[in-house]
Amino acid sequence: MKQFKKIVLTGASGRLGSYLREPLSYKAEKLVSLDINPIGKTLANEQFELADLSNYAEIERVLEGTNVVVHFAALSNEGPFEKILEANIVGAFNIWKAAQEHGIKRIIFASSIHAVGMHKSTSMANSNVMHRPDTFYGLSKCFGEDLGRMYWDKCAIECLCIRIISCAKVTSNRALGTWLSYDDLVRIVVQSIEIEGLGFEIIYGVSNNKRSPVNNENAKKLGLEIEDNAEVFAENLLRQGMLDEKNPGDNYLGGPFAIAPLGSDAMATMNIVDDRKLID
């Protein structure tokens, strides 16, 4: 089992980041958890850094001596372009620029289905489909993916882009196909920091769901073990009558984001449970 000297996790106080902290701490002598918001109690080998992604000096300082960056920090909802620009676009650029400055050779990037959200949900899109962002947020994830591609081609910084669809509790019909369990999220990230000869790759962040709307063969090609299946929730949703619900957004991979006005709160109609993991 490979052990790293230092791993940096951005977005550590977020819901997904909260599930990555402890598993990543087992993979490094030091885990540096970075966020613009406090994370509370830290683990024995964890150091918290309060930093703003849009401030290059802060990011450059934190990334010194790092082996792998797990970049999950972002404004995760649609919003005004100016806010997306600072948090997601300038922030991503600062991560890669600092990585080049310090000789960091691998970044794991939390991309999103919204980079390709305007593809039809029946298209079974694979990892090679063209970008079709559904929002300014999705556009920022296109930028992050292209940034990762460019820095691999020009600077040999490896990158895995994980197009996460819906990593949250299953509360809708759509989620029976789009769900990524927290356990599978952890499996993907932990395995991806250890893959030999990663280069630049894109996969979908989705569990092994019977009703998955995407072709995730690239994850299999990389040897990633993805185990869970949202079908275990189907009977309960059917009993509640939720399988009969129809939302116009379901016609697109981006779901509600695909029909939300640009710059608006695209998550307003989504029942996202804030079940972030706390360190005891």
N, C-alpha and C positions, 0 to 999 in steps of 0.2 A: 504494500500500500504506500503510494507516494505521499510524502510529507513536505509541505512548502514552508519556507521561512516566514513569509508574510502574504496574506490574502487581504485585499480590500473589498468590502461589500458596500456599495452605495445604495441608498434607499433603505437603510437598515430599520428605520422606524415604521416603514410602511407595512401593509398587511402581508404581502408576499415576502418582503425582506425579513419579517419577524420569524418566518418558518425556516429561513436559510441560515440564520445566525449560528445556531448550535451545531448543525451538521458541518458547516464550513469551519467552525472552530476546531473540529476534530482533524481537519486536514492541514492545519497550519500551526507553527509555533506561536504566531501572533495573528489574530484576526482583528483588523481595523474596520469598525463599523462606522460609516459616515452618513450623516443626514443633516438636513436643515432643522430638524426637530429632535428633541431628546429621545432616548430609547429606554430610559429607566435603568434597572439593575443590569450590570454587565457580567459576562462569563469570566472565568478565572484567567483565560488567556486572551480576553477581548479588550480592545481599547476603543473608546468612542471618540469621534472627531466631529464637532459641530462645524459644518462647512457648507458654503453655497456653491453649487456647481458652476454658476455663471462667473465666479471669481477665480480666474486662472491661478493666481498666486496661492490661494488656499488649496486648490486641488493638486498643484504641482508639489507642494510641501508634503501633503499626505501620501502621495504615491511613491515617494522616494523609497527605494529598497524593496519594492513590491514584486512578487512573482506573477500573480494573477489578479486581475480586476473582475469582479462580478458586478456589472453595472445595471442596477435595477431602479435607480433614482429617476423620477420623472414626474411631471404633472400628468396624471393618468386619466384625465377627463378632457373632453373638448372644451375649449375656451377661447378667449380673444387671442389672435395670433401673437401679439406682443408678449403675452405670458408664456405661450408655447415656445416662442423663440428663445427666451432667456433660459428657461428650465430645461428644455428638451434638445434644442438645436445647439445653442452656445454651450450648454452643459456637456453634451456628448462630444463636441469638438474639443473641449478642454480636457476631457478624459483621454482621448486618443493622443492629443498633443503632448500631454504630460507623460503618457505611456512611452511615446517615442523618445522624449527627453531622458527618461530613466531606463531605457532599454527593456521595458516590460514586453513580453512576447505573447501574451494571451489575454484576451478580453472576452468575457461571456456577457452578451448583451440581451437585455429583455426588450425584444421587439414586440410587435403586436399584430394580430389579425387585421387591424385597421390600416396597415400598410397596403393591404390587398382587399380592403373591405367592400369595394364596389363590384367585385366578381360575384357572380350568381352563386347562391348556396348549393345549387345542384351541379356545379362545374367540377367538383372534386379537384380543386386546384392543388398543384404540387408546389415544391419549393422553388421552381424555376419560373413561375408565372410572373408577368410584368406587374410592376407596381400599379395599383389603382386605389389610392388612399380615399377614405370616406370622409375625412375631417382634417383640420389643421393638425390635430393630434396624430392622425394616421400619416400625414405628410412628414411630421417630425421623425416618425419611425422609419419611413423611407430614407430620410437623410441619414439616420443612424446606420442602417444597413449598407448604404452606399459608402458611408464613411469607413465602415469596417472593411468593405471590399477594397477601397482605395489604399487604406493603410496596410492591408495584406499585400497587395500588388506592388506597392512602392516601398514599404518599410518592413515587410515580413512580420507584421504583428498579426498573429492568428486570432480568429474570431468565430464564435458560434452565435448566430442570431436566432433567438427563440421567439417565434411568432405566437405569443400566448393568446388563446382565444378567450376562455373564461375560467379563471382559476379562483373559484369561490363556491360556496354551497350551492347545490343543485336545487333551484326553486322554480324552474320553468321547463317547458317542452324543449326549447332551443338548447338548454344546457345539457340535455341527454346526449347531444352530439358534440357540444363544444367544451365540455368540462375537462379541466386539468386538475387532478387531485393534488393536494399539498404534498403527499408522499411522492407522486410522480414528478412534481416540480423539483423536489429535493434530489430525486434519483437523476434527473436530467442534468442538473447543475453540477452535482458532485461527480458524476461520470464524465461530464464534458471538460472538467479541469484536468482530467487525467488522460484523455485520448491522445495517443501518439500521432504526430503528423496531422493535426487537425486542419491546418490551412484556413480557408474561409468557407463556412457552411451556413446554410439556413435550414431550420426545421420548424415544424409547428409544435407549439406548446399545447398539446392535447393528450388526454389519456387514451387508452386503447378501447375507445368507445365503439360499440356496434353501429351507432348512427353518426359517426364522425363525418363532417362535411368536407374534409380535406384528405389529400393523399400524402401521408407522412412517411413514405418509403425512405426518404433520406435519413430519417432517424434510425430506421432499421439498418441502413447501409453503414451508418457510423457505429453500429453495435450497441445503441442505447437501449436499455431495458426499461420498458414502459408497461406497467402491469394492470392498472385499474380500469374499470369499465362502468360508465354511468348507468348502465342498464339495471344495476341493482336498485336504482331509485325509481324505475319506470312504473312499477306496480303501485307504489304510493301516490305518484303523480296522477296516474290514471284514476285511482280511487277518489282523488280530489277533483277530478274533471279537468285538470290542467292540460292534459294532452289535446283537448279540443280547442284550446286557445289559438288564435291566429293573429299574428302581428305582421303588418306589411314589411317591416324590417327583416323578417325571416327569409325573404327572397334573396337577401344578400349576405355574404359572409360577415359583414360588419354589424349585422343585426340592427339594434336601435341607433347606432352611430350612423348607419348608412342613410337613414331618413331624417336625421336631426339637422336643423339649419346650421350652417357654418358658424362657429363661435359660440354656439349655445351649449347648455348643460345637457350633454348626450346621455348621461347616466341617471337623469331625473326619473325615468320610468322603470329603471332596473332595480330589482330587489336584492341589492348586494348586502350581505350580512358581514359586519365588521367583527370577524372572529380572530383577530390577530393573536399570535402566540406571545405570552408574556413569560419572561424568565423569572422563576421563583427565587 
